Amino acid sequence: MKLPESVYERLPQFWLLLGVLFIVTGALLGTDYPVTFIYFGIGIACMFWSFCIVALRPRKPQYTWTEPASVGSQSMGSGEEPLKQSMARPFMEPIVDVSELPELPTDPATDLPDEDS
């Protein structure tokens, strides 16, 4: 049986809430009743099942593809599809701006001072 997307996404929260409610009910009953420990056991089992669902659920990638306008407007000539860009990391700004650094002298120093004198 296939569940709707909204129900499927909320199942871990449901089991966690159910576990918390069982534990709170067991705490409100107190230790005088023999059923209290069953409430605690069911509550812990529900919370454990919630964490198992989260851990074992397959992960979906959260990125979407947007095709640049320049790739879509190119014509390939022989009816081939245009090439798509890879999902590479975006271009990052350089850390140091080299345009503000002083320029180096163009000709090297030919006459170095002697270290002995």
Secondary structure, 3 states (H helix, E strand, C coil): CCCCHHHHHHHHHHHHHHHHHHHHHHHHHCCCCCCHHHHHHHHHHHHHHHHHHHHHCCCCCCCCCCCCHHHHHCCCCCCCCCCCCCCCCCCCCCCCCHHHCCCCCCCCCCCCCCCCC
